[in-house]
Amino acid sequence: MDRRANNWRWIGGALGALLVADALLLMADGLFSLGVTLPLMFGVVLVALAWRWPRVQPWLSRQPGRRRAWRWGWAVIGAWAASVAVFWVVLARSATDVVTADAPAAIVVLGAGAPNGRPSPTLLARLDVALAQAARFPEAPVVVSGGLDFSGRISEAKVMGDYLRAKGLAPDRIVQEERSTSTEENLRFTQPLLAARGIDADAPVRLVTSDFHTIRARWIARRAGYARVQAVGAPTPLYVRYNAWLREYFAFVSGFVLREF
């Protein structure tokens, strides 16, 4: 094996081990999403290739077609990785709305996971931003939106409401939407709850979500009939940021395919 190939072998193996370790740590914290599981799978492949590389090379050399397919496969992966990088740059530059000082008729907080009945770090960041918005606009009800967790015993909305009440937000300001399983359902199922409080579709709504999610959430909200929606982005914890951004990449792709925007 030549030195260059050997160097790439160990670089790939080290990168794979890092991806596997990152994914396992996040899973141990109760975080499961495509942004976590895909790097795990890719990391396992890289570690396996590094381990079995002395056998992979002779196998590739036996037939020219195998080596061509190998190169084309890595070229496709490289092109995909470049598209992810471009998406992340756009996301980083465009993820925050220019929020006006106009008082919203309601503040809507989107769920972000509550493993074992506890808010995830991403959800905690959203809730803290929601508390700041609620203090700034004391007349606005706060809708927390999210359905049952994986255990099927408690809803994200209940976890979110409990957190806000524990932080001193008046219980009569909190509205819990406990059926939704997606951003589109968050927003659709929230509409009748707002209507019950006399807030129609033309009223200004302040949408609280994560910084990486503001663009897509705003588009889905407008598609769902929210005429005057502004998104406020909560900072995403650094240790989960790029996993969340990767998940958002696939969410954008699926959103276009499913015509959610």
FENQUIRA-V522307 format. One record per residue. SS is DSSP state (a for helix, b for strand, c for the rest). PSI is psi in whole degrees, 0 to 359 (none if undefined). Layout:
# FENQUIRA-V522307
ss: {SS | SS}
psi: {PSI | PSI}
This chain:
# FENQUIRA-V522307
ss: {c | c | a | a | a | a | a | a | a | a | a | a | a | a | a | a | a | a | a | a | a | a | a | a | a | a | a | a | c | c | c | c | c | a | a | a | a | a | a | a | a | a | a | a | a | a | a | a | a | a | a | a | a | a | a | a | a | a | a | a | a | c | c | a | a | a | a | a | a | a | a | a | a | a | a | a | a | a | a | a | a | a | a | a | a | a | a | a | a | a | a | a | a | a | c | c | c | c | c | c | c | c | c | c | c | b | b | b | b | b | c | c | c | c | a | a | a | c | c | c | a | a | a | a | a | a | a | a | a | a | a | a | a | a | a | a | c | c | c | c | b | b | b | b | b | c | c | b | c | c | c | c | c | c | b | a | a | a | a | a | a | a | a | a | a | a | c | c | c | c | a | a | a | b | b | b | b | c | c | c | c | c | a | a | a | a | a | a | a | a | a | a | a | a | a | a | c | c | c | c | c | c | c | b | b | b | b | b | b | b | a | a | a | a | a | a | a | a | a | a | a | a | a | a | c | c | c | b | b | b | b | b | b | b | c | c | c | a | a | a | a | a | a | a | a | a | a | a | a | a | a | a | a | a | a | a | a | c | c | c | c}
psi: {128 | 164 | 319 | 313 | 321 | 321 | 314 | 325 | 312 | 328 | 313 | 319 | 318 | 318 | 317 | 317 | 321 | 317 | 319 | 314 | 317 | 313 | 318 | 322 | 318 | 320 | 323 | 335 | 5 | 14 | 116 | 118 | 172 | 329 | 345 | 314 | 326 | 312 | 327 | 312 | 318 | 321 | 319 | 318 | 316 | 318 | 317 | 320 | 318 | 321 | 318 | 13 | 320 | 334 | 333 | 317 | 310 | 324 | 319 | 327 | 344 | 328 | 128 | 326 | 326 | 316 | 323 | 316 | 322 | 313 | 318 | 322 | 315 | 329 | 319 | 316 | 320 | 318 | 319 | 316 | 323 | 321 | 325 | 317 | 317 | 317 | 317 | 322 | 314 | 318 | 315 | 327 | 339 | 11 | 353 | 128 | 153 | 100 | 128 | 171 | 358 | 137 | 129 | 153 | 336 | 155 | 123 | 124 | 122 | 140 | 158 | 34 | 133 | 69 | 135 | 30 | 18 | 139 | 134 | 162 | 323 | 317 | 321 | 318 | 319 | 317 | 323 | 322 | 321 | 320 | 320 | 319 | 321 | 323 | 326 | 327 | 79 | 347 | 347 | 129 | 155 | 115 | 123 | 130 | 123 | 135 | 199 | 146 | 185 | 331 | 340 | 14 | 331 | 142 | 155 | 320 | 321 | 315 | 317 | 315 | 318 | 319 | 314 | 320 | 320 | 333 | 2 | 4 | 134 | 129 | 327 | 351 | 346 | 128 | 128 | 120 | 112 | 20 | 340 | 153 | 6 | 168 | 318 | 318 | 322 | 309 | 321 | 316 | 341 | 330 | 311 | 332 | 323 | 317 | 324 | 339 | 12 | 21 | 113 | 179 | 340 | 355 | 148 | 134 | 134 | 118 | 120 | 122 | 194 | 157 | 320 | 345 | 354 | 319 | 306 | 320 | 320 | 317 | 316 | 321 | 317 | 323 | 328 | 352 | 6 | 112 | 330 | 80 | 136 | 142 | 134 | 123 | 127 | 143 | 138 | 129 | 138 | 321 | 343 | 1 | 309 | 334 | 319 | 321 | 325 | 317 | 320 | 326 | 310 | 328 | 322 | 315 | 310 | 327 | 320 | 319 | 318 | 0 | 45 | 345 | none}
